[in-house]
Amino acid sequence: MSRSFHFVSGLSAVALAALAACSPSGSDDTDTAEEPAVVETGTGAEDASPESSAEYRSRDELLAEFDEALQRAQATNGDGSPAIWTMSDDDTTVHIFGTVHLMRPDLEWRTDEFTEKFNEADILVLELDMVSEEGQQAVARDFLSRGFYGDGRTLSNELPAPVLAAFESALSGLSLPVSAFDPMEPWMAAVNLSVLQLQSDGFDPNAGIEQILIADAEAAGKEFAFLETAADQAAIFDELPEDTQAAYLYETSITLVDTSRTLDQVVDEWRDGDVEGLGVLVANPDTGGGDGIYDALFVERNENWVPQIEGFLDDVEGTVFVAVGAGHLAGPDSVITLLRDKGYEIEGP
């Protein structure tokens, strides 16, 4: 499975929204097409130039890996609605809900169970502060700044030849020049590329679950809490080795036209409440988790979040609604698994 899917899954909604806002397609001085064409990319390692000794997986290999995982995911079923878990003690109830950060605006996903549990909550807990002015400033300062070189280097000069060729081919379908991305590090360019394609295919960061929950929580006068900072999350991506970032951009480029199909199928699993299927597709250490990506995006963050969720039972009287990316609540190292392993009784799948 492409690193691209894991990276986009690992990014929070606030990061994706910020990337969408600063992407080259949103710039007034960049000549872009209103309707990006379908991207025609190379098939993979056979396109590599003689100058590069790195080996990259082909598009066919990446898609075959995803399709195999998809077959496994579709062999299991949920109860027909997005999963919700509940843990409690004498004076506190904590509901835990998995989100999708980019959605198609017309998708219906609310259920009576969700509405009841969300409405009864006093506090909404999210991955990052995407509510306050300070939180938005932190994204600009700590997240976006890490995605740009800032030292005179340019993306087109730093990329290995086969990666640059694949990236140029992908950008041709979006009518964008590589120069529009030159200030960005490879991971930032790759995420922007994915977001641009998803937006052109009808996905919208503003239709993501978190954005909807924030609006509803503000209207209801709920309090907010957050599990990590923009600096915490940005460091995960910025500190990845250069060759890992380059491979990520390469795989994003050659599978760009498949990005929306992939996300649509993951949303189908999420909407069905198929937690086992989501674990196979999104939070699977055996697919796309090389180079420590799976540990960095999922395991370490889940381990950091669990004590904070436990703390709500001790520190809060009332009801707490925790909403984090669905990938963090599925798979062998999920937040739910870690809590159950510590002895908590949790209602839900």
matplotlib code that plots the C-alpha trace (Angstrom):
import matplotlib.pyplot as plt

x = [0.0, 1.3, 2.9, 0.7, -2.4, -0.8, 0.5, -2.8, -4.5, -2.1, -2.5, -5.1, -8.0, -6.4, -3.2, -5.1, -7.3, -4.2, -2.4, -5.5, -5.5, -1.8, -1.6, -0.4, -3.9, -5.1, -2.5, -3.6, -0.4, -0.3, -1.8, -4.0, -6.8, -10.3, -10.9, -7.7, -7.3, -6.8, -3.2, -1.2, 1.8, 4.5, 4.1, 7.0, 10.6, 11.0, 10.8, 13.8, 16.7, 20.2, 21.4, 19.3, 20.4, 17.2, 14.5, 10.9, 7.8, 5.7, 2.1, 0.9, 2.6, 1.2, -2.4, -2.1, -1.2, -4.1, -6.5, -5.4, -6.0, -9.3, -10.5, -9.6, -11.4, -14.5, -14.7, -15.6, -18.6, -19.7, -23.1, -23.9, -22.9, -19.7, -18.4, -18.6, -16.9, -17.8, -15.9, -17.0, -16.7, -19.0, -19.0, -17.6, -18.5, -16.1, -17.3, -14.7, -15.5, -13.3, -13.3, -12.5, -10.6, -11.7, -15.2, -17.6, -20.0, -23.1, -22.3, -24.8, -23.2, -25.0, -27.0, -29.4, -26.7, -24.1, -26.4, -27.5, -23.9, -22.5, -25.3, -24.9, -21.1, -19.8, -16.3, -15.2, -11.7, -9.8, -6.3, -5.2, -6.5, -8.3, -10.7, -8.8, -6.8, -3.8, -4.2, -4.4, -1.3, 0.5, -0.3, 1.2, 4.2, 5.0, 3.5, 3.6, 7.1, 8.5, 7.3, 9.5, 13.3, 14.1, 17.8, 18.1, 17.4, 14.7, 12.6, 13.4, 17.1, 16.9, 14.7, 16.2, 15.7, 12.9, 11.0, 11.2, 10.0, 7.0, 6.2, 6.3, 4.1, 1.5, 1.6, 1.0, -2.5, -3.2, -1.7, 0.9, 4.6, 7.2, 8.4, 5.2, 6.3, 10.0, 10.0, 8.5, 10.1, 9.1, 6.6, 4.8, 4.7, 3.3, 0.5, -0.4, -0.5, -2.9, -5.1, -5.3, -6.3, -8.9, -10.4, -10.6, -12.5, -15.1, -13.6, -13.5, -11.5, -14.3, -16.7, -14.5, -16.0, -14.0, -15.1, -18.7, -18.2, -16.5, -19.4, -21.9, -19.9, -19.5, -23.2, -24.0, -21.4, -19.3, -15.7, -12.8, -9.6, -6.8, -4.4, -1.3, 0.2, 0.9, 4.6, 4.2, 2.5, 4.7, 7.8, 6.6, 6.7, 9.6, 12.0, 11.4, 14.6, 15.0, 14.8, 11.6, 10.1, 11.2, 9.7, 6.5, 6.4, 7.1, 4.4, 1.9, 2.7, 2.4, -0.9, -2.4, -5.3, -6.2, -6.3, -10.0, -11.0, -8.8, -10.4, -13.9, -13.4, -12.0, -15.0, -17.2, -15.6, -15.8, -19.4, -20.2, -18.5, -16.2, -13.4, -11.5, -11.7, -10.4, -7.5, -6.5, -6.7, -5.5, -3.7, -1.9, 1.8, 2.2, 1.2, 3.0, 4.5, 8.2, 10.8, 9.0, 6.1, 3.4, 5.1, 5.5, 2.0, 0.0, 1.7, 3.6, 0.7, -1.8, 0.5, 0.7, -3.1, -4.1, -2.9, -4.8, -8.0, -7.6, -7.1, -10.6, -12.0, -10.1, -10.4, -13.8, -17.3, -19.8, -19.4, -16.5, -16.6, -13.2, -13.0, -9.8, -8.8, -10.5, -7.2, -6.2, -9.1, -8.5, -5.8, -3.5, -2.1, -5.3, -6.3, -9.1, -6.8, -4.4, -7.2, -8.6, -5.2, -5.0, -8.1, -10.8, -14.2, -15.2, -18.5, -18.4, -16.9]
y = [0.0, 3.5, 5.6, 8.3, 6.8, 6.4, 9.9, 11.5, 9.3, 10.4, 14.1, 15.8, 17.7, 21.1, 20.2, 19.1, 22.2, 24.4, 22.6, 23.1, 26.8, 27.3, 24.9, 26.2, 25.9, 28.5, 31.1, 34.1, 34.3, 30.7, 29.8, 26.8, 25.0, 25.1, 21.5, 19.4, 16.6, 13.0, 12.4, 10.1, 8.8, 6.3, 2.7, 2.7, 1.5, 1.0, 4.7, 5.4, 7.2, 5.7, 8.3, 6.9, 3.7, 3.7, 1.2, 2.3, 0.1, 0.3, 1.6, -2.0, -3.3, -0.6, -1.1, -4.9, -4.5, -2.2, -4.4, -7.4, -5.5, -4.3, -7.8, -8.7, -5.6, -6.3, -9.9, -8.5, -6.3, -3.7, -3.0, -0.5, 2.8, 4.5, 2.9, 4.5, 3.2, 4.1, 3.8, 5.2, 5.3, 6.6, 10.2, 10.3, 8.9, 9.0, 8.4, 7.7, 8.2, 7.8, 10.5, 11.0, 14.2, 14.8, 13.9, 14.4, 17.1, 15.2, 12.0, 11.2, 9.6, 10.8, 8.2, 8.6, 6.9, 9.4, 12.4, 11.3, 10.7, 13.8, 16.0, 14.8, 15.6, 18.6, 18.5, 17.8, 16.4, 16.6, 15.8, 19.4, 22.9, 24.0, 26.2, 29.1, 31.8, 30.6, 27.1, 28.4, 30.5, 27.4, 25.5, 28.3, 28.6, 25.0, 22.9, 24.8, 26.3, 22.8, 21.8, 24.4, 24.3, 27.9, 27.4, 28.0, 24.4, 23.7, 20.6, 20.2, 20.2, 17.8, 15.1, 12.0, 12.0, 9.3, 11.0, 14.4, 12.8, 11.1, 14.3, 16.4, 13.9, 14.0, 17.8, 18.0, 16.7, 19.5, 22.2, 23.1, 23.6, 22.0, 25.5, 26.2, 23.5, 24.3, 25.8, 22.7, 19.6, 16.3, 15.3, 18.7, 18.5, 15.0, 15.9, 19.0, 16.9, 14.4, 17.2, 18.9, 15.7, 14.9, 18.4, 18.2, 14.9, 16.4, 15.9, 18.9, 19.4, 21.7, 18.8, 16.6, 15.3, 17.5, 20.7, 19.7, 18.7, 22.0, 24.0, 22.0, 22.1, 25.9, 26.3, 24.2, 25.9, 22.8, 23.1, 21.9, 19.9, 18.6, 15.6, 17.0, 20.2, 21.3, 21.0, 17.4, 16.4, 18.4, 16.8, 13.4, 14.3, 16.8, 14.3, 11.5, 10.6, 12.3, 9.1, 8.1, 11.5, 11.1, 7.6, 9.0, 11.7, 9.2, 6.8, 9.7, 10.8, 7.5, 6.6, 10.1, 9.1, 6.3, 8.5, 9.2, 5.6, 4.6, 7.1, 6.3, 2.6, 3.5, 5.7, 2.8, 0.7, 3.5, 4.2, 0.5, 0.5, -2.3, -1.7, -4.9, -3.8, -0.3, -1.9, -3.8, -0.7, 2.1, 0.9, -2.2, -2.6, -5.0, -2.6, 0.6, 0.7, 0.5, 2.9, 3.4, 5.2, 3.0, 3.5, 7.2, 7.9, 5.5, 3.5, 6.3, 8.8, 6.2, 5.5, 9.2, 9.7, 6.8, 8.4, 11.6, 9.7, 7.9, 11.2, 12.3, 9.7, 11.2, 14.9, 15.4, 15.0, 14.6, 13.4, 13.7, 13.1, 12.1, 12.4, 11.3, 9.8, 6.5, 4.8, 5.4, 3.3, 0.3, -2.3, -4.2, -1.0, 1.1, 3.4, 1.0, -2.0, -0.2, 0.8, -2.7, -4.1, -1.9, -3.4, -0.9, -2.2, -0.5, -0.9, -1.1, -3.3]
z = [0.0, -0.9, 1.8, 0.5, 2.0, 5.4, 5.4, 4.5, 7.1, 9.7, 9.1, 11.2, 9.7, 10.7, 8.8, 5.7, 5.8, 6.2, 3.3, 1.1, 1.9, 1.1, -1.9, -5.3, -6.7, -4.3, -5.2, -7.2, -9.1, -10.3, -13.6, -13.0, -14.7, -13.2, -14.1, -13.6, -16.1, -15.3, -14.3, -16.6, -14.6, -15.3, -14.1, -11.7, -11.3, -15.0, -15.5, -13.3, -14.9, -15.0, -12.5, -9.7, -7.8, -5.7, -6.4, -6.3, -6.4, -9.5, -9.6, -10.4, -7.3, -5.1, -6.5, -6.2, -2.5, -1.9, -3.8, -1.8, 1.5, 0.2, -0.5, 3.1, 4.4, 2.4, 3.7, 7.2, 8.1, 10.7, 12.0, 9.2, 11.0, 12.1, 15.2, 18.6, 21.8, 25.4, 28.7, 32.0, 35.8, 38.5, 37.4, 33.9, 30.5, 27.6, 24.1, 21.4, 17.7, 14.6, 12.0, 8.3, 7.7, 4.1, 3.0, 0.0, 1.2, 0.3, 2.3, 5.0, 8.0, 11.2, 13.1, 16.1, 18.3, 17.2, 17.7, 21.2, 22.4, 20.9, 22.2, 25.8, 25.8, 27.8, 26.2, 22.6, 22.4, 19.1, 17.9, 17.4, 18.3, 15.1, 17.1, 18.6, 17.0, 18.9, 17.5, 14.0, 14.5, 15.8, 12.6, 10.5, 12.8, 13.7, 10.9, 7.7, 8.4, 8.8, 5.3, 3.5, 3.1, 4.0, 3.4, -0.3, -1.5, -3.9, -4.4, -8.1, -7.3, -4.3, -5.8, -7.4, -11.2, -11.3, -8.5, -10.2, -13.5, -11.8, -10.0, -13.2, -14.9, -12.1, -12.0, -15.8, -15.2, -12.7, -15.0, -12.3, -12.7, -10.4, -9.6, -7.7, -5.2, -5.2, -1.7, -0.2, 1.3, -0.4, 2.3, 2.1, -1.7, -1.6, 0.8, -1.2, -4.3, -2.7, -1.3, -4.7, -6.4, -3.8, -4.0, -7.8, -7.3, -4.9, -1.5, 0.9, 4.1, 5.2, 5.0, 7.2, 10.4, 12.7, 11.0, 11.4, 15.0, 15.8, 14.4, 16.3, 19.5, 19.3, 18.7, 21.8, 24.0, 24.6, 25.9, 23.9, 24.6, 22.4, 22.5, 20.8, 19.4, 15.8, 16.6, 17.8, 14.5, 12.2, 13.7, 12.7, 9.0, 9.0, 10.7, 8.3, 6.3, 3.0, 1.1, 2.8, 1.9, -1.7, -1.9, -0.5, -3.1, -5.9, -4.8, -4.4, -7.9, -9.7, -7.9, -7.9, -10.2, -7.8, -4.6, -4.6, -5.3, -2.4, 0.0, -1.2, -0.3, 3.1, 3.8, 2.8, 5.5, 8.1, 7.3, 7.7, 11.1, 9.9, 12.4, 11.4, 7.7, 8.6, 10.5, 7.4, 5.1, 7.3, 10.4, 9.2, 10.1, 7.2, 4.4, 3.8, 7.2, 6.2, 7.5, 10.8, 9.2, 10.9, 14.3, 13.9, 12.5, 14.7, 17.5, 19.2, 19.0, 20.2, 23.2, 23.9, 23.7, 26.0, 29.3, 28.4, 27.7, 31.0, 32.7, 31.6, 33.9, 36.8, 36.0, 34.5, 35.9, 33.0, 29.4, 27.1, 23.3, 21.8, 18.0, 16.3, 12.9, 12.5, 11.8, 15.4, 16.6, 14.4, 14.0, 16.5, 18.2, 18.3, 21.2, 21.9, 22.0, 24.3, 26.7, 26.8, 27.4, 30.5, 31.8, 30.9, 30.0, 26.7, 25.0, 21.3, 18.5]

ax = plt.figure().add_subplot(projection="3d")
ax.plot(x, y, z, "-o")
ax.set_aspect("equal")
plt.show()
